[in-house]
Each structure stands twice: as structure tokens, then as C-alpha cells.
Amino acid sequence: MYRSNNQGFTIVELTLAMTFLALLMLAIAMVTMQISAIYVKGLTLREVNQSGQQISTDLRDSLSQSVSSVTTVGDDTGGRLCIDNTVYAWNYAESLGETIGVFNIRTGVSGAGATDVRLMKFIRQDSTEYCLIGEDGYYPQLPNTATELLGSGNKDIAIHEASITENTVQGDQSQTVYAVSLLIGTKKTGELIDNDGAGACDPSDEVDSDNCAVNRFKFTARSGNKEEEER
């Protein structure tokens, strides 16, 4: 009788092969997840930086071109910046969509949308002084013609801190230098970390670290009569 000498894999060999394949697939999956996380984090940082740079450019141009008055008002929920007839208004990330106790409210808009003011800009068309408190103890509401400069975007970007410091130019009272500092980032950040003034996310269980980023943007702008200096 003819007997074949061909033999298949043993159970031990099959087990080793399956274990190797499982480990290889697991390693590929982990690398893919890591690459995906880096990609998402990069998109988040890019959106924050683009938003901050666009806002900084707009504010710097407006401040540099101002010829009369610059006024800032606000509280811990938001603020306003009035440059001649141009008005900027914002509510901080933690106050967006709140229905009571918020600094900026839009006229003619109901519900949470009335206080969803990330960074709005408009040209004052009437005699209303939007940076002066009224006799009723409140600042005028924002007109519905205000344009949003800081759309929520894919990453829900908002302003977390804003400060504008005014300094006169030594020896020239006709010029003023404004130092502006803005902390801009995703709305949900967990507990914000100072990080030597630059700002950083401290994600909690409810905040995905890959979708969390903040950055501080600082710049200066000089306004006033510069004609004599340029001659």
C-alpha cells in the first residue's frame, strides 16, 4: 500500500502563525490610530492659528488707521472695542450661548443665538455709543447687521481672553501704541494651563486632547498722526 509522507502544520505551528498575524495586525492598527490622531491635532492647531492670525491682522489694521478715539469695555463674560465708528464685540468661550448675565446680546435674535457672539464687527451708522453705558445701566445691544469674524468652524473656535493696553508715545502725545493680547482656541479646553503665558489645554475626560488647542496672539499697533514722521 502507498503511504504519503506529506504532513500538514502542527497545532503549535498554526498557533504561532496566528499569534504573529494577530500581533502584526494590532501593530498596524495602533500605528494607524496614532497617525490619525496626529493628523487631527494638526488640523486643530492650523484652524486655531489661522483664526488668530486673521483676527490679529484685522484688529491691527483698524487700530493703526484710527484717528480719534479707541475705547474698550467689558467684564468676565465678554467685551467690546470701539475704534472710531468701527465696533468689535465678543463673548468669551464659557459664555457663548448663555441666556442671562452675558455682556453682548444681538438685537432681533432670540434664544442662545442672541449671545453666540464670538467676534462680531460692524460700522456704527447712527449716534449710538456702543462702548458707553446707557442710563438704564446697560450697554446698547448689538445690531443685527453685525458680521461674525470668528466663525465656529470645524473645531468650534472662540476667544478665551482678551486685553488691550493703551500707551502714549514718549514725546508725542498725538500718537498711541496699543498692545493687544488674545487667547484663542477651541471652545472646550478643559482646565486652561498658563504655560508661561502662552496658554495650553488640560483635557478632561469630556475633552478630546486631539481636538483641543489654544494659542496666545500678541501684537502692537500705533495710531495717531504719523504724517510728520513720514515726511
C-alpha positions in Angstrom: 0.0 0.0 0.0 1.2 3.5 -0.9 1.6 5.9 2.1 2.0 9.6 1.6 4.8 11.3 3.5 3.3 14.8 3.2 2.4 16.3 6.6 0.4 19.5 7.5 1.2 22.1 10.1 1.1 21.1 13.6 -1.2 22.8 16.1 1.8 24.5 17.7 2.9 25.9 14.3 -0.6 27.2 13.5 -0.9 28.8 16.9 2.4 30.6 16.5 1.5 31.8 13.0 -1.9 33.1 14.1 -0.3 34.8 17.1 2.2 36.5 14.8 -0.5 37.7 12.4 -2.6 39.0 15.3 0.3 41.0 16.7 1.1 42.4 13.3 -2.5 43.5 12.7 -2.6 45.0 16.2 0.6 47.0 15.5 -0.7 48.2 12.2 -4.0 49.3 13.9 -2.1 51.2 16.6 0.2 53.0 14.1 -2.9 54.0 12.0 -4.6 55.3 15.1 -1.5 57.3 16.1 -1.2 58.8 12.6 -4.9 59.7 12.6 -4.5 61.4 16.0 -1.5 63.4 14.8 -3.4 64.5 11.7 -6.5 65.6 13.7 -4.3 67.5 16.1 -2.6 69.2 13.2 -5.9 70.3 11.7 -7.0 71.7 15.1 -3.7 73.7 15.5 -3.9 75.0 12.0 -7.5 76.3 12.4 -6.7 78.0 15.7 -3.6 79.7 14.2 -5.4 80.8 11.0 -8.2 82.3 13.0 -5.8 84.1 15.4 -3.7 85.5 12.5 -6.8 86.8 10.6 -8.2 88.4 13.7 -4.9 90.0 14.6 -4.5 91.4 11.2 -8.0 92.9 11.2 -7.6 94.5 14.6 -4.1 95.8 13.9 -5.3 97.5 10.7 -8.3 99.1 12.4 -6.2 100.3 15.3 -3.4 101.7 13.0 -5.9 103.6 11.0 -7.8 105.1 13.9 -7.7 108.9 14.1 -9.9 109.8 17.0 -11.0 107.6 19.9 -10.4 104.0 21.0 -12.4 102.6 23.8 -12.5 99.2 25.4 -15.2 97.9 27.8 -16.2 94.5 29.2 -16.4 92.1 32.0 -15.5 88.4 32.6 -18.1 87.3 30.1 -17.0 89.4 27.1 -16.0 92.8 25.8 -16.1 95.5 23.2 -13.6 97.6 21.3 -14.8 100.8 19.7 -12.3 102.3 17.2 -13.8 105.5 15.7 -17.0 104.2 14.1 -15.9 100.6 14.0 -17.1 98.3 16.8 -15.8 94.8 17.7 -17.7 92.7 20.2 -17.1 89.3 21.7 -18.3 86.9 24.4 -15.7 84.6 25.9 -15.9 80.8 25.2 -17.5 80.0 28.5 -20.3 82.5 28.0 -21.3 81.7 24.4 -25.0 80.7 24.1 -25.8 81.7 27.7 -29.2 83.4 28.2 -28.5 85.6 31.1 -25.7 87.7 32.5 -23.8 88.0 29.2 -22.1 91.2 28.1 -23.0 91.1 24.4 -26.6 90.5 23.1 -27.7 90.8 19.5 -30.9 92.7 18.7 -33.6 90.8 16.9 -32.1 87.4 17.6 -33.9 85.0 20.0 -32.6 82.3 22.3 -29.0 81.2 22.6 -28.2 82.7 19.2 -28.5 86.2 20.7 -25.4 85.7 22.8 -23.4 83.5 20.4 -21.1 86.4 19.7 -17.6 85.0 19.0 -16.1 88.2 17.4 -18.5 90.4 15.6 -17.7 93.6 13.7 -19.9 96.4 12.4 -19.7 100.0 11.4 -21.7 102.4 13.7 -24.2 104.0 11.4 -26.0 106.2 14.0 -25.3 108.2 17.1 -25.4 105.2 19.4 -22.2 104.9 21.5 -21.8 101.1 21.9 -18.9 101.5 24.3 -20.7 103.8 26.7 -23.2 102.5 29.3 -26.7 103.8 29.0 -28.9 105.5 31.5 -30.6 102.1 32.2 -27.3 100.7 33.3 -26.7 98.5 30.3 -24.6 98.8 27.1 -26.6 99.0 23.8 -27.4 95.7 22.2 -25.5 94.8 19.0 -27.3 95.5 15.8 -28.4 92.5 13.6 -26.1 93.9 10.9 -23.0 92.8 12.8 -20.7 90.4 10.9 -19.1 87.4 12.6 -15.4 87.4 12.0 -14.7 84.3 14.1 -16.9 81.5 12.8 -17.1 78.4 14.9 -15.5 76.4 12.1 -15.0 72.7 12.3 -13.2 73.0 15.7 -15.6 75.4 17.5 -13.1 78.3 17.8 -13.6 81.0 20.4 -11.9 83.7 22.4 -10.9 82.8 25.9 -9.1 86.0 27.0 -8.6 89.5 25.5 -6.7 92.5 26.8 -5.9 95.8 25.1 -3.4 98.2 26.8 -3.0 101.8 25.7 0.3 103.6 25.9 1.2 107.1 24.6 4.3 107.6 22.6 7.0 109.3 24.6 7.5 112.9 23.4 4.5 112.7 21.0 1.0 112.9 22.6 -0.6 112.7 19.1 0.3 109.0 18.8 -0.7 106.0 20.8 0.6 102.4 20.9 -1.8 99.6 21.7 -0.6 96.3 23.0 -3.1 93.6 22.3 -3.2 90.0 23.7 -5.7 87.4 22.6 -6.0 83.8 23.8 -7.9 81.9 21.1 -8.7 78.3 20.8 -11.3 75.5 20.8 -14.3 76.3 22.9 -13.8 73.1 25.0 -10.4 73.1 26.6 -10.8 71.5 30.0 -8.8 73.5 32.6 -6.6 76.0 30.8 -2.9 76.0 31.7 -0.9 79.2 31.7 2.2 77.6 30.1 4.4 80.6 30.6 1.6 82.9 29.3 1.1 81.0 26.0 -1.8 79.0 27.2 -2.4 75.3 26.8 -5.2 72.7 27.1 -5.6 70.4 30.0 -8.1 68.0 28.6 -10.5 66.2 30.9 -12.5 63.0 30.4 -15.0 65.1 28.4 -12.5 66.8 26.2 -10.6 65.0 23.4 -7.0 66.2 23.5 -6.6 65.9 19.7 -9.5 68.4 19.2 -8.2 70.8 21.9 -5.8 73.6 21.3 -5.2 77.2 22.3 -2.7 79.8 21.4 -1.9 83.4 22.5 -1.6 86.1 19.9 0.2 89.3 20.8 0.8 92.3 18.6 1.2 96.1 18.8 -0.4 98.8 16.7 0.3 102.5 16.6 -2.4 105.1 15.8 -2.5 108.8 15.6 -0.9 111.5 13.4 2.2 109.9 11.7 2.3 112.3 8.8 5.1 114.5 10.2 7.3 111.5 11.0 6.9 110.1 7.5 8.0 113.3 5.8 
